[in-house]
């Protein structure tokens, strides 16, 4: 009789292929799945999965743990949401390559673009590296709970090669392009998963300066991509505003044509151009029909800012009155906000601001919602602060003020701004269901004071495959959702050794109480280096999460196991 290291008995296996769920056992020996089916045998450890889903571990290809992974062995909050592999270095920001005198610039870039406290980065980063291969070596020295891979960021690369000219967004010379391309090729050969860049005005340093890569010429992007392609490996990742859609997309096509490597682009519905996302999907379909491997990374819900007294922003952050207390401790600010005289003074100012916006047809409180526990990420318009205030016969500014003071000042207000132009998530459903998209954009490890989207995988399961109001449209099939977050994302970045429950695949998996899976409201923790704050969000219902055959989380609690490893380059089965 065969003896396995781990045997998961009688679960509902959703294997990552998109095929129908089936009741089966899953057997693991060492770090590999060795059998799936009705199995005979014994095991060193057996898990009863009766009534639970058994899935591959989730692969999140759009995170920003570039700094956290150097000082923290637990890549939270992603690991609380069934994620067993993360990819960082996205959006052209990261910490290698770097010269000593440019370290501060890279911190300012990451702080500004990804809202990671500069003080935490200053204290947490050890700077044991200059080159990208040296950065990978430093990452590898620390044990982790889950697997992770890094990509070469264009912002750091441009600064390293071009110095001040790169920071100032000057045009790269042919020699500089060749140098950048060679460094990317070397990084990929050392284990970088690919090359990333940013072309969005939303990305600015903590000083307000645009990202160094914003206006990089097509010759630069194509030259770097072509050099990377000479290694025969690597993926390309881009974030852009698509201000000139066809010109931008033409550049991306040329990057793929000249490199022979896959490219993904971040995609969301922008309020200013609410229908453009469909044009992008059409262009992706056309590119793939032409033999170019291109896909979009799309979000599981609206991308929204969390406002609160503990958060980076509140609805009153930009008022003169609030600025008087902005630098105080949380307890001091809460005490000031509870003062009736302060409340009257601030609301008089905020009401004037709101009335001015209303005169322009902009109700800032019509898309602001109290964040309950569990949170509703597709709230009806009747739940907005404006609608609630109208029912109560009070000013929306006053209601927002009072809501912030609930839960001892720890309450949050949710303000969706991407994927919310229509007031619901119908565009998200269409994006998720498209043939040339994969789930992404969780930004795990980033935007720590105002966005907490590392829970996207849980939203996919709870909202899209189980709970969405049927009157808003059909839900997504649970098998398709899991296939997208496992095999789909893994394939997008060349990690073909994971994302499926099949013999020979890496033993990364989840056992999930699907019926009772619940996403909790974010909370603010102050556990970053230098006491920095970050939003964390838990979920209930992940019974067991396994990486390389070792259980790392049981019921959402860390077991102490740290089997996670740096992934060096693409993987075959």
N, C-alpha and C positions, 0 to 999 in steps of 0.2 A: 504494500500500500504506500502510495506517494506521501511524503511529508513535505509540507510547504512552510515557509517562514510566516506567512500571513494568509488567512483564508477568510473572505467576506462572504457570508452565507445568505442566500435567499433574498437578495435585494432586487429592486427594479432597476436593471442595468440600462442606462442611456449612454451608449458607447462612444458618442462623438461623431458617428458617421451621418447622423440625421435619420437613421433607421428607427423603426418603432421600438419603444421600450419593451423589455422582456425580463422575466424572472430568471435569474442565473446566479451562480457563484463566481467569484473572482479570486484567483490564487496568485500569490506573489512569492517569488524566491529571490533573495538578495534585493536588487533594485529594479527588477523586471517583473512584468506581468507574464505568467507562464501558462495560464489557462483561464478560459471563460466558458461557463456552461454548467451542466449538472455534474458536479465533480465528486469523486470519491477520494478519500484521503484524510490525513490529519495535518495539523499545523501547530507551530510553536504558539501562535496566537490566532484565535478565531473571533471575528466580529459578527454579531447577529444583525443583519440589515433588513429583517423582515418589515415590509411596508415602507422602506426608505428608498430614495433614489441613490444609485451608485453611479458616479460620473467620473470622467477624467478630471484631473486637476485643471483649474482655469488658468489660462495664459493671458496676461494683461500686457499688451505691447506698447502702451503709452503711459509711462510713469516718469517721475522725476526724483528717484531715490539716489541720485548721483552723489549727494553729500551724505545723507543718512546712512547709506550702505557702508560708508567708511568708518562710522562710529557706532552703529547700532546693529546688533545681530538679529533683531526682529524687524521685519519690513512691514510695519503696521501703518495704516489699518488694512492694507490689502490682504494680508494673510488671514484676517478674520472673515474674509468673504470668499473663501474657497480658492483663492489664487495661490498657485504653487510655482509659477514662473512669472517674473516681471522683466520688462525691458525698459531701460532708461537711457538718458542722453538725447531725448526727443527735443524738437523745436529749436535745434541749433544751440542749446545752452548746456554747459557742463564745465568740468574743472581740469580738463587736459586736452591738448598739451598746454603747458603754461610756463612762462619764465617767472622767476621770483618777483620781479617788480610789477608783474601784471596780475598777481593773485587778487589784489583788492578790486580790480576791474571785473574779474570774473564773479566775485562775490556780489558786486553791485548789479551785474547783469542778472544773476540768478535771483537775487532779492527782488529786483524790479519786475522781472518777467514772471516769476513763479511764486512771489509772495512768501519766500522763506526767510525768516529773520536773519539779517546780516550778523547780528551778535552771535547767534547760534552757529552760523557757518564759520565765523572767525574762531570760535572756541572749539568747534567740533572737527574741522578739517585739519589733518596732520601734515598735509603737503609733503608726503614722502615720494613725490614723483615730479618729473618734468614732462616726459614724453607720455603718449597714450599707452604704449605697452607697459611702462612703469606704473601708470595708474591702475591698469588691470592687475598687475602683480600685487599692489597694495590692497585692492579689493579682495583678492584671493586669500590674503593672510587672515582675514576675520571669518569665523564660522557664521552661518546664517540659517534662519529657519526655512527659507524657500530659495529656489534657484533664481538667478538674475543674470542679465546680459546687458552690456553697455554699447552705446553707439558713439561715433566720433561727431562732436558738435561743431558746426560751422563757425559759430561765434568765437569760440576759443581758438579754433584753427586759424581764423583770419587775423586775430590779434597776435598770435604766435608768429606767423609768417610776415605780416605786413606792419606790425607795430601800430603806431599812432595813426598811420594812414588807413589801416584796417578798421580801427575804432571809429574813424571819421567817415567811413563808408566811401572812401575813394576807390576808383576803379583799379582792379588788380592788373598788373602787367602779365604778359605771357609767362615770364620767368616765375612770378609769384604763383600763378595758377598751377604751373608745373610742380612747384614745391609743395603746394597744398595737396595736389593730387597724389604725389609720392608719399606724403605723410599719411593720407587716408589709406592708400594701398598697404603701407606697412602696418597700420593699425588693424586693418581687416585681417591681414595675414597673422597678426599676433592674437586675434580673437575678437576684435570689435565686430558687432553684428551688422554695422552699416554706417551710413553718413546721413546727418540730418541738418535741415536749415529752416530759417524762419523768414517770411516776407510779409509780416503783418505789422501794422502801425500800433496794434495793441501791445506789442512787446517792446518795453522800454526799460532802461536801467533804473535803479533807485534814484538817480539824479534826473530822470525824465528824458534821457537821451534815447533815440531809436536804437534798436538792435543793430550791431555792425553789419549784419547780413541783409538788411532790408532791401537795399537797391543793388545787390550783387548782379552783375551782368550775366546774360545767358552764356557767354563764352566761359565765364568762371564756373558756373554750375555744371555746364556740360563737360568742361575740361576735367573737373574733379571727379565727376561721375565716370567718365571714360577711363581715367586712371584707376579708379576703384575696380571697374569691370575687368581690368587686366589681371586681377587676382582670381577671377572666376568665382567670386563670392561677394556677399554683402547686399544689403537692401538700402533703398533711398526713402527718406521721410521728409515731408514738406508741410509747413503750415503757412497759409497765405490768406489775404483778404479777397483775392480774385477781383480786384478793382478793374482790371482789364482781363476779363475771363479768357478770351481766346488767345491772347498773347501769352498769358501765364501758362495756359494748358499746352500751347505749342512748345514752350520751353521744357515743360515736364516730359512731353513726348520725346523731345530730342535727347533729354537725359537718359531715358530708357533705351532709345534706339542706339545711342552711341556706347552705352555701357553694357547693354544686354542684361541689366539687373532690374528686379521688380521695384516699383515705386508706390508709396501710399501717400495720400494727401488728407489732411484733416478736413472734415466737412460738417457744417452745421447750418441751420437756417438763421440768417441774419435779418434783423428787423428792417434794416434799410433796403435789403434786396430779398424779400420773402420768398420769391420763387426761383432764385438762382440755383439753389441746391439741386433742383431737378435737371437744370441744364448741365451741371457738373456730372450727374449720374449718366446722362445721355452721352456726354463726351467720354466717360469711362467705358461705357458699353462699346462705343465706336472704336476706342483704342484697343480694347481686348479683342474685338472682331478682327482688327488689323494685326493681331499677334503680339501686342505690347501688354505685358503684365502690369496692370495698374489697378489700384483699388482705393477706396476711401475708408478712413477710420471714422466711425460715427458713434455718437453718444447714446446711452441707454435712456436718457431723459433730457429735460432741459438743463442747460448749464446755467446755474443760478448762484447768486451771491447770498451768503448768510450774513444778515445784519444783526448786531447785538452789542450790548455794553462790553462783552468780553471779546468781541470780534474786531477785526481790523476796521470795519466801518459800522456806523449806525445810520439811521435815516437823517440824523442831525449833524453828522460829522463836519459838514461844510458851513455850518452856521457860526457866526462870531461868538454867540453865547456858549455853544458847546466847546468851542476852542479854549475857553477859559478853564475847563476841567479835563481836557483831553489828555494832558500829561500826568494826571493824578493816578493813583493806584485804583484798582477796581472798586475796592471798598469805599474809597473817598469819592469816586464818581457816583457810586450808587447813593451815598448819603446826600450828595449835592442834588441828584435828580429827584430825590424824595422831598426836597425842600419846596413847598408850594410857591414861594416867591421866585425861585429859580425856574420852576416849571412855567409860571406865567410869563416870565421874561423870554424864555426860549421859544415857547409856542407862539408868542406874538411875532417873533422873527420868522419862524418856520411857516406860519400861516401866510405871511406876505410872500414868501418864496413860492409856496404851493399855489396861491392865487395867481401869481405871475405865470406859472407853468400852465395852469388851467386856462388862462386867457389864450395860450398858444395851442390849446387842445391836448395838453399832455397831463394826464392824471398819474402822478408818480405813485399813488397808493392803489391804483386799480390793478397793478401787477405785483402786489406785495401781500404775502400771506403768512399768518402765524404758522410756525413749524411745530406740529403736534408730535406726540409720541404714541404710536409710530407715525412717521411723517407721511403726508400725502403729496407726492411729487407731480400729480396732475389734478390740482384742486379746481373746483368749479369757480366761476367768476363771483358767485354769491359768497364765497369764503374770503374774498379780498378784503383788505383793510378798509378800502373805500365803501364796499358794499355793506360790511358790518357796521361801519360808522353811520351810514345812512339809516340803517334799521334802528340803531340806537339813538339817532337824533343828535350825534356829536360830530365835531370836526374830525376828519381822518388823522390829522396831525396829533390831536389829543389822544385818540385811540392808540395810535402807534406808540406814543410816549408811554402810555400806561401799560401796554402789552410788554414793552421792554423791561418793565419793573417787576413783572410776574416771575415766579420761580426764583425769588431772591435775586433778581437781576440777571439770571442765567438763561432767560428765554431768547429765542431767535425768531427773526422775521426772514422769510425766504423771498428773494426777488429773482425770478427766472428772466434771463435776457437773451439767450440763444435757444433756438428750437421752440420759441413761445410766441411768435408773431401772430399766430392764429388763436392763442389762448387755450390750446390743448396740444397733445403730443402726436397727433395724426401724422405730421411730417416725419417724426422719429420712427413710427412704425414702418412707413414706406421706405425710409432709408435702411432700417435694419433688415428688411425683407429683400433688398436688392441683391442681385447676383454678384455684384462687384464691390461689396462692402464687408467690413468686419467690425465687431464691437471694439471701441477704443476710447481714447480721450479721457480716461478716468483721472489722469494727472495725480495718481497716488504719490504722496510725499511732497506735493506742491500746494500752493495757494492755502497754506495751513491756517490762515486767520480769517478766511472768508469763503472758501469752497471746500466741500468734502464729498468728492465724487468717486473715491476709491471703492465705494459701495455699488458701483454700476452693475457688477455681476449679480448681486443680490436683487437689484431692481429688475434685471432681465427675467429672473425666475419669478419673483413675487408679483410684479406689476404686469409684465407682458405675457407670461405663461399661465397666470392663475387669477389675478384679482381685477384686471382692468374692467371698468364699467362697459358692459356689452353694448350699451347705447352709443358709445363713442366709436365703436368699430370692433372687428374681430380681434381676438387675442392671437398671440403667436404660439405655434406648436412647441411644446417643451423640448422635444428632440432637436428641433431646428435651433432653438435658443442655445442649447448646450453645445451643439455642433459649432455654432458660430464662435462661442467663447472658448472653445477648446481646439478642435482641429482647424477651424478657420483661422484663428489668430496665430496658432503655431505654424501653419503652412505659410502665412503671410510673411513671416520672418525666417523661414527656412529651418525651423526646429521640428523636423519630421520624426523625431524619436519620441514625441509626446503628443497628447491631445486625443488619443484613442484608447479604449479599453480592448486590447487585443494582445495575443501572445507576442512577446518580443519588444513591446513598448515599455517605456519608462514607467515605473510604478508610482505615478503621481495620481491621486484620486481623492474623491470626496464621497462621504456617506451623508445624505441630507434628508432631514425630516421635512419633506416638501410641503405637506399640509400645514405645518406649523411654523414654517420659515418666516421670520419676522425681522424687519429692519427697524432698528431703534433710532431715535433722534440723536444727532451729533451732540457731543459734549466737548468742552474746551479743557485740554490738559496743558500743563506747564512743565513738560518733561524733556524739552529739547535742551541741548547744551546752552549754558548761560541762562537757564530758566525760561527759554523761549516757549511760546505757546503754539499749540496746534490743535485743530479740530480732529477728533477721533469719532468713529461711528462703528458700533457693534451690530451684530446680527445674532439672533437665536435660531437654531435649527441645523447648524452645521455640526453634525454629531461627531464626525471623524474627518480629519484632513491628513493625508499621507503624502510624503515626499520621498522618493527613492526607496519606498518600502517601509519607511519609518513614520510612525504617527507623530505629527508635530502639534496638532491641536485636537483636543477632545472636549466637545461641548463648548467650544470657544475659548478654552483655557490652554495655555502653552504647556506642553508636556515636558519641556526642557530639552527636547531633541533638536539638534541643529545640523541636519543633513544637507541643507542647501548649499549649492556650489555656484561659482562663477561659470557661466557657459562661454566657452571660447569658440565662437563661430557657429556656422550652420551645422546641423546634426542629421545624420541618416539613421535609419532603424538599425 
